[in-house]
């Protein structure tokens, strides 16, 4: 969730409020497939500057030999080309074609040799990451680095072609399939680095620590770096949950409360949507001023208030486990995380639709629309959450949770599109609510594939 502070008010207020899709189920090839990233980075004293290497190996899933691809350098979008923060220089496997595109967030690559269907290819590069001085999901403030979407990542080619969409600062533009990360950090002793994944080995010298982290079946890899205090708890299904914080930003009491909220939330999501398939979950507490928090696989950066923590953890299911194209269909994770965020504390059942802010506003608009209509951006949070609350009342909460659980199971670690959710609701309505005019419902809530 990249939520402006004004939107947080709308979300908190929501707590007290009470056409057959043709493409659902059609197989889509998303290429390159099975990405495996091996990263080796060394940081300076404060964890702001990182340098090293990255190799990504992938499989060509399409019949046509793969001769080109795109690499995303997402967080260059935070400050643009003028203050390029992520530098990637290819050293093997391909060559860069032309200048970086989309405000330095996309690199076009010609592979050294075309990769046949079913065969593997790889690229190697030198990488340098300089975290900008900014209180941001990719930024350095108060001695703490938030390193979000900083590693070079394979772009996706699917039935719509290559996805080289712009970076949208008010929300998310990310679209990636699950892969494997093997990441080694060489850092000064005393510098904490909560990350995606789990630590698999550590060695130390008199002044430095080298730790390798592994993450399987995740869409990207993030970390924070700073001299942090840690609190630890374990959920019922064995996932280790840790809260990390700067005492200068967050009190021990607030950190303990945030950790307790995280445990309650993860327990409820486990019961409602299915087991959390990862052994650890890191909650890095922040003091963001222009938005509430940001989600990444098995790690979140979040202000310590309850609903924001729960919202970002909701994204572990709606974006992490059940993936989507966050540029094309942001409602598929934001609306779901918004509705889910109340489930552990006061389930949101029933809601009166708000007045649409314009004739063009719709739940299924893409980030290009929201970027040019920022005053309407609340729609995919409040209006989308309200629609799901309406469905929870129509079906009954327990039955609606069964539907969501089945939807999550059917799309486990995959990518959904709007027709997939429509199909799940329509199948349930056919047996549970035979008088429910689902087509009229989608039209009223402005849900169109």
Residue pairs with C-beta under 8 A, 6 or more apart in sequence:
1 291
1 292
1 293
1 294
1 295
1 308
1 311
1 312
1 315
1 334
1 337
1 381
2 137
2 169
2 170
2 171
2 172
2 291
2 294
3 11
3 291
3 292
3 293
3 381
4 170
4 290
4 291
4 377
5 289
5 290
5 291
5 292
7 377
7 378
7 381
8 292
8 308
10 378
10 381
10 382
11 307
11 311
11 338
11 341
11 381
11 382
11 385
12 307
14 338
14 342
14 348
14 351
14 382
14 385
14 386
15 307
15 342
15 346
15 348
17 348
17 351
17 352
17 386
17 389
18 349
18 350
18 351
18 352
18 389
19 422
19 439
19 442
19 443
19 448
20 422
20 423
20 426
20 439
21 418
21 419
21 420
21 422
21 423
21 426
21 449
22 419
22 449
23 417
23 419
23 449
24 417
24 419
24 420
24 422
24 423
25 420
25 423
28 158
28 159
28 415
29 61
29 62
29 158
29 159
30 61
30 156
30 157
30 158
30 177
30 415
31 60
31 61
31 62
31 66
31 156
31 157
31 158
32 58
32 59
32 60
32 61
32 66
32 69
32 121
32 154
32 157
33 58
33 59
33 60
33 61
33 177
34 58
34 59
34 179
35 56
35 57
35 58
35 154
35 177
35 179
35 180
36 56
36 57
36 58
36 179
36 180
36 182
37 54
37 55
37 56
37 151
37 179
37 180
37 181
37 182
37 183
37 221
38 54
38 55
38 56
38 57
38 182
38 183
39 52
39 53
39 54
39 127
39 151
39 181
39 182
39 183
39 184
39 221
40 52
40 53
40 54
40 183
40 184
40 186
41 50
41 51
41 52
41 127
41 129
41 183
41 184
41 185
41 186
42 50
42 51
42 52
42 185
42 186
42 187
43 49
43 50
43 185
43 186
43 187
43 188
43 191
43 225
44 188
45 188
45 191
46 140
46 143
46 145
46 191
46 225
46 226
47 131
47 145
47 187
47 191
47 193
47 225
47 226
48 130
48 131
48 140
48 145
48 225
49 128
49 129
49 130
49 131
50 127
50 128
50 129
50 130
50 131
50 147
50 150
51 126
51 127
51 128
51 129
52 126
52 127
52 186
53 91
53 124
53 125
53 126
53 127
54 88
54 124
54 125
54 127
54 151
54 152
55 122
55 123
55 124
55 125
56 122
56 123
56 152
56 154
57 120
57 121
57 122
58 69
58 115
58 120
58 121
58 122
58 154
59 118
59 119
59 120
59 121
60 66
60 115
60 116
60 117
60 118
60 119
60 120
60 121
61 117
61 118
62 117
62 157
63 117
64 117
65 114
65 115
65 116
65 117
66 111
66 114
66 115
66 121
67 110
67 111
67 114
67 115
68 97
68 108
68 109
68 110
68 111
69 94
69 109
69 111
69 154
69 155
69 157
69 162
70 106
70 107
70 108
70 109
70 154
70 155
70 162
70 164
71 88
71 106
71 107
71 109
71 123
71 152
71 153
71 154
71 155
72 105
72 106
72 107
72 152
72 153
72 154
72 155
72 164
73 86
73 88
73 100
73 104
73 105
73 106
73 107
73 152
74 105
74 149
74 150
74 153
74 167
74 173
74 174
75 85
75 86
75 105
75 138
75 148
75 149
75 150
75 167
76 84
76 85
76 86
76 100
76 103
76 104
76 105
76 167
77 102
77 103
77 104
77 105
77 166
77 167
77 168
77 169
77 173
78 85
78 132
78 134
78 136
78 138
78 139
78 167
78 169
79 85
79 132
79 134
80 103
80 104
81 100
81 103
81 104
83 132
84 104
85 129
85 130
85 131
85 132
85 138
85 150
86 127
86 128
86 129
86 130
86 150
86 152
87 126
87 127
87 128
87 129
88 107
88 125
88 126
88 127
88 152
89 125
89 126
89 127
90 96
90 109
90 123
90 124
90 125
91 124
91 125
91 126
92 112
92 122
92 123
92 124
93 111
93 112
93 121
93 122
93 123
93 124
94 109
94 110
94 111
94 112
94 123
95 109
95 110
95 112
96 107
96 108
96 109
97 108
97 109
97 110
98 108
100 106
100 107
101 107
101 108
101 164
102 164
102 165
102 166
102 167
103 166
103 167
105 166
105 167
106 155
106 164
107 152
109 123
111 121
111 123
113 121
115 121
125 152
127 151
127 152
129 147
129 150
131 138
131 139
131 140
131 145
131 146
131 147
131 150
132 138
132 139
132 140
133 139
133 140
133 141
134 140
134 141
135 141
135 287
135 288
135 289
135 290
136 146
136 288
137 146
137 148
137 149
137 291
137 294
137 301
138 146
138 147
138 148
138 149
138 150
139 145
139 146
140 146
141 287
142 246
142 248
142 249
142 287
143 226
143 227
143 246
143 248
144 224
144 225
144 226
144 228
144 246
144 249
144 286
145 224
145 225
145 226
146 224
146 284
146 286
146 294
146 301
147 222
147 223
147 224
147 225
148 222
148 294
148 296
148 301
149 174
149 220
149 222
149 296
150 222
151 220
151 221
153 176
153 220
154 176
154 179
155 162
155 163
155 164
155 175
156 162
156 163
156 175
156 176
156 177
157 163
163 175
163 325
163 327
165 173
165 175
165 327
165 328
165 367
165 368
166 173
166 368
167 173
168 327
168 367
168 368
168 370
168 371
170 370
170 371
170 374
170 377
171 326
171 330
171 334
171 367
171 370
171 377
172 319
172 326
172 327
172 330
172 333
172 367
173 326
173 327
173 367
174 219
174 220
174 326
174 327
175 324
175 325
175 326
175 327
175 328
175 415
176 219
176 220
176 323
177 219
177 323
177 415
178 217
178 218
178 219
178 323
178 413
179 217
179 218
179 219
180 214
180 215
180 216
180 217
180 218
181 196
181 197
181 213
181 214
181 215
181 218
181 221
182 212
182 213
182 214
183 195
183 197
183 212
183 213
183 214
183 215
183 221
184 210
184 211
184 212
184 213
185 193
185 195
185 210
185 211
185 213
185 223
186 208
186 209
186 210
187 193
187 208
187 209
187 211
187 225
188 207
188 208
188 209
189 204
189 207
189 208
189 209
190 227
191 209
191 225
191 226
191 227
192 224
192 225
192 226
192 227
192 228
192 230
192 244
193 211
193 223
193 224
193 225
194 223
194 224
194 228
194 242
194 244
194 282
194 284
194 299
195 213
195 215
195 221
195 222
195 223
195 224
195 282
195 299
196 213
196 215
196 218
196 220
196 221
196 222
196 223
196 296
196 297
196 298
196 299
197 213
197 214
197 215
197 216
197 218
197 221
197 280
197 298
198 213
198 214
198 215
198 279
198 280
199 211
199 212
199 213
200 212
200 213
200 214
201 211
201 212
202 209
202 210
202 211
202 212
203 209
203 210
204 210
213 221
215 221
215 278
215 297
215 298
217 277
217 413
218 278
218 297
218 298
218 320
219 297
219 319
219 320
219 323
220 296
220 297
221 296
221 297
222 296
222 297
222 299
223 299
224 244
224 284
224 299
224 301
226 246
227 246
228 244
228 245
228 246
228 284
229 244
229 245
229 246
229 247
229 252
229 255
230 242
230 243
230 244
231 242
231 243
231 245
231 255
231 256
231 259
232 240
232 241
232 242
232 243
232 259
233 240
233 241
233 242
233 259
233 260
233 262
233 263
234 240
234 241
235 241
235 263
235 266
235 267
235 270
235 276
236 267
236 270
237 270
237 275
237 276
238 279
239 266
239 276
239 278
239 279
239 280
239 281
240 279
240 280
240 281
241 259
241 262
241 263
241 266
241 280
241 281
241 282
241 283
242 259
242 280
242 281
242 282
242 283
243 255
243 256
243 258
243 259
243 262
243 283
243 285
244 282
244 283
244 284
244 285
245 254
245 255
245 284
245 285
245 304
246 285
249 285
249 286
249 287
250 258
250 285
250 287
250 304
254 285
254 304
255 285
255 304
257 304
257 306
258 283
258 285
258 302
258 304
258 306
258 309
259 283
261 306
261 309
261 310
261 344
262 281
262 283
262 309
262 313
264 344
264 345
265 309
265 310
265 313
265 314
265 344
266 276
266 281
266 313
267 344
268 343
268 344
269 276
269 313
269 314
269 316
269 317
269 340
269 343
269 344
270 276
272 340
272 343
272 401
272 404
272 405
273 317
273 321
273 340
273 401
273 404
273 405
273 408
274 317
274 321
274 405
274 408
274 409
274 412
276 316
276 321
277 321
277 413
278 297
278 298
280 298
281 298
281 299
281 313
281 316
282 298
282 299
282 300
283 299
283 300
283 302
283 309
283 313
284 299
284 300
284 301
284 302
285 302
285 303
285 304
286 293
286 301
286 302
286 303
287 303
288 301
288 303
292 302
292 303
292 305
292 308
292 311
292 312
293 300
293 301
293 302
293 303
293 308
293 309
293 311
293 312
294 300
294 301
294 302
294 312
295 312
295 313
295 315
295 316
295 319
295 320
295 337
297 316
297 320
298 316
298 320
300 309
300 312
300 313
300 315
300 316
301 312
302 308
302 309
302 312
306 345
307 341
307 342
307 345
308 341
310 340
310 341
310 342
310 343
310 344
310 345
311 337
311 338
311 340
311 341
312 337
314 336
314 337
314 338
314 340
314 341
315 333
315 337
317 336
317 340
317 408
318 324
318 332
318 333
318 336
318 337
318 340
319 326
319 333
319 337
321 408
321 412
321 413
322 333
322 407
322 408
322 411
322 412
322 414
322 416
323 411
323 413
323 414
323 415
323 416
324 330
324 332
324 333
324 415
324 416
324 417
325 415
325 417
326 333
326 367
327 366
327 367
327 368
328 366
328 367
329 364
329 366
329 417
329 418
330 366
330 367
330 370
330 380
331 363
331 364
331 380
331 384
331 418
332 416
332 417
332 418
332 421
334 380
334 381
334 384
335 363
335 380
335 381
335 383
335 384
335 385
335 387
335 388
336 384
336 388
338 381
338 382
338 384
338 385
339 348
339 384
339 385
339 388
339 389
339 392
342 348
347 392
347 397
348 385
348 388
348 389
348 392
349 389
349 392
349 393
349 397
350 389
350 390
350 392
350 393
351 385
351 386
351 387
351 389
351 390
351 393
352 386
353 383
353 386
353 387
353 390
353 444
353 445
354 382
354 383
354 386
356 379
356 383
356 446
357 373
357 375
357 376
357 379
358 373
358 376
360 369
360 373
361 373
361 376
361 379
361 446
362 379
362 446
362 447
362 448
363 379
363 380
363 383
363 384
363 387
363 445
363 446
363 447
364 418
364 446
364 447
364 448
364 449
365 379
365 380
370 376
370 377
370 380
383 445
387 445
387 447
390 445
391 400
391 425
392 400
394 400
394 433
394 436
395 403
395 428
395 432
395 433
399 428
399 432
403 424
403 425
403 428
406 424
407 416
407 420
407 421
407 424
410 420
410 424
411 420
417 449
418 447
418 448
418 449
419 449
422 438
422 442
422 447
422 449
425 438
426 438
429 436
429 438
442 448
